[in-house]
Amino acid sequence: MQDTPPRQKILIVEDEMALRQVLSFFLKQNDYEVLEASNGQEAIRIIAELEPQLIILDLVMRPVSGWEVLHWLRDQQLLSRIPVLVVSALVRLQEQMHGFEEGAIEYVTKPTRPSLIVERVKDILSLSTEQRIMLRHKHLDDQRKTIENVFAPPPEGFAY
């Protein structure tokens, strides 16, 4: 009899129960062990106890926000071991860039398809630690370039 490898643990941190349940269903269908938290306070407790392989994190929650969870992960030096996929309704480029600066490896805006989240989870978990760091830096560079282009003055001779 062969031992099956343990399933990878994914923590979903989302205050909207319906979205949390849908993501949980899709991840379980793809053979992940799913942990759930409805706020950042629960998330920190679960992370400390069970150390998931990846965190899907909403940013706007109470009493402890996703931003605070990112800060805690950074303070505990866990971001190199536990990648964070942000799924948030915050859509401004500056907010997305801030998410990458705080340690997120990926930032997906709501609403989104659950199948896209599962694809991103698979992709992220297939990367080495070094590849994850490179991906996060690439996302940061891409966001900076986009912001520079948006706020760059129009070329000379350009008329609206």
C-alpha positions as CSV (number, residue, x, y, z in Angstrom):
1,M,0.0,0.0,0.0
2,Q,1.4,3.4,-1.0
3,D,1.3,6.3,1.3
4,T,-0.4,9.3,-0.3
5,P,1.4,12.6,0.2
6,P,-0.4,15.0,2.6
7,R,-2.7,17.4,0.9
8,Q,-1.5,21.0,0.7
9,K,-3.2,23.3,3.2
10,I,-4.8,26.5,1.8
11,L,-6.1,29.1,4.2
12,I,-8.9,31.3,2.9
13,V,-9.3,34.5,4.9
14,E,-12.5,36.2,3.7
15,D,-15.3,37.9,5.6
16,E,-17.9,37.2,3.0
17,M,-19.2,33.7,3.9
18,A,-20.6,33.0,0.5
19,L,-17.3,33.7,-1.3
20,R,-15.4,31.8,1.3
21,Q,-17.7,28.7,0.8
22,V,-17.4,28.9,-3.0
23,L,-13.6,29.1,-2.9
24,S,-13.5,26.3,-0.4
25,F,-15.6,24.1,-2.6
26,F,-13.5,24.7,-5.7
27,L,-10.2,24.1,-3.8
28,K,-11.5,20.9,-2.2
29,Q,-12.5,19.7,-5.6
30,N,-8.9,20.1,-6.6
31,D,-7.7,18.0,-3.7
32,Y,-6.5,20.8,-1.4
33,E,-7.1,20.8,2.4
34,V,-8.9,24.0,3.1
35,L,-8.8,26.1,6.3
36,E,-11.1,29.0,6.7
37,A,-11.0,32.3,8.7
38,S,-13.6,35.1,8.6
39,N,-11.2,37.8,9.7
40,G,-7.5,38.6,10.3
41,Q,-7.6,37.7,14.0
42,E,-8.7,34.1,13.2
43,A,-6.2,33.9,10.4
44,I,-3.3,34.8,12.6
45,R,-4.3,32.1,15.1
46,I,-4.7,29.5,12.3
47,I,-1.4,30.4,10.6
48,A,0.5,30.1,13.9
49,E,-1.0,26.7,14.7
50,L,-1.3,25.0,11.3
51,E,1.1,26.9,9.0
52,P,-0.7,26.6,5.6
53,Q,1.2,26.3,2.4
54,L,-0.6,29.3,0.9
55,I,-3.0,32.0,2.1
56,I,-5.8,33.5,0.0
57,L,-6.4,36.9,1.8
58,D,-9.0,39.6,1.6
59,L,-7.7,43.0,2.7
60,V,-10.8,44.7,4.0
61,M,-12.1,43.0,7.2
62,R,-12.7,43.6,10.9
63,P,-11.5,43.5,13.6
64,V,-8.1,42.7,12.1
65,S,-7.6,43.6,8.4
66,G,-5.7,41.7,5.7
67,W,-3.1,44.5,5.7
68,E,-2.5,43.7,9.4
69,V,-2.2,40.0,8.6
70,L,0.5,40.8,5.9
71,H,2.4,43.0,8.5
72,W,2.2,40.1,11.0
73,L,3.5,37.6,8.4
74,R,6.3,39.9,7.6
75,D,7.2,40.5,11.2
76,Q,7.2,36.8,11.9
77,Q,9.4,36.3,8.8
78,L,6.8,33.8,7.3
79,L,6.3,35.5,3.9
80,S,9.3,33.6,2.4
81,R,7.6,30.2,3.4
82,I,3.9,31.1,3.0
83,P,2.9,32.8,-0.3
84,V,-0.1,35.2,-0.1
85,L,-2.6,35.6,-2.9
86,V,-4.7,38.7,-2.3
87,V,-8.3,38.6,-3.5
88,S,-9.7,42.1,-2.9
89,A,-12.3,44.6,-4.0
90,L,-9.6,47.3,-3.8
91,V,-8.9,47.9,-7.5
92,R,-6.8,51.1,-7.6
93,L,-3.2,50.5,-8.9
94,Q,-1.7,52.1,-5.8
95,E,-3.6,49.6,-3.6
96,Q,-2.4,46.7,-5.7
97,M,1.2,48.0,-5.7
98,H,1.0,48.4,-1.9
99,G,-0.2,44.8,-1.6
100,F,2.9,43.6,-3.5
101,E,5.1,45.9,-1.4
102,E,3.6,44.3,1.8
103,G,4.5,40.8,0.6
104,A,1.6,39.5,-1.6
105,I,2.8,37.3,-4.5
106,E,-0.3,37.8,-6.5
107,Y,-3.2,40.3,-6.4
108,V,-6.6,39.4,-7.9
109,T,-9.5,41.9,-7.9
110,K,-13.1,41.0,-7.0
111,P,-15.3,39.9,-8.6
112,T,-13.4,37.0,-10.1
113,R,-14.0,33.4,-11.2
114,P,-13.2,30.7,-8.6
115,S,-11.5,28.7,-11.3
116,L,-9.0,31.6,-11.8
117,I,-8.1,31.5,-8.1
118,V,-7.6,27.7,-8.3
119,E,-5.3,28.2,-11.4
120,R,-3.3,30.9,-9.5
121,V,-3.0,28.7,-6.4
122,K,-1.6,25.8,-8.5
123,D,0.8,28.1,-10.3
124,I,2.1,29.7,-7.1
125,L,2.5,26.3,-5.3
126,S,4.5,25.0,-8.3
127,L,7.1,27.7,-7.8
128,S,10.3,27.5,-5.7
129,T,10.9,30.2,-3.0
130,E,13.3,32.0,-5.3
131,Q,10.8,32.0,-8.2
132,R,8.1,33.4,-5.9
133,I,10.4,36.2,-4.9
134,M,11.2,37.0,-8.5
135,L,7.4,36.9,-9.4
136,R,6.6,39.3,-6.6
137,H,9.3,41.7,-7.8
138,K,8.1,41.4,-11.4
139,H,4.6,42.3,-10.3
140,L,6.0,45.3,-8.4
141,D,8.0,46.5,-11.4
142,D,5.0,46.1,-13.7
143,Q,2.7,48.1,-11.3
144,R,5.3,50.9,-11.1
145,K,5.7,51.1,-14.8
146,T,1.9,51.2,-15.3
147,I,1.6,54.0,-12.7
148,E,4.4,55.9,-14.3
149,N,2.7,55.6,-17.7
150,V,-0.7,56.7,-16.3
151,F,0.8,59.8,-14.7
152,A,3.4,60.6,-17.4
153,P,2.9,64.0,-19.1
154,P,1.5,63.6,-22.7
155,P,4.2,63.7,-25.4
156,E,4.9,67.0,-27.0
157,G,2.6,67.9,-29.8
158,F,-0.1,65.6,-28.5
159,A,-3.6,67.2,-28.7
160,Y,-6.7,65.8,-27.0
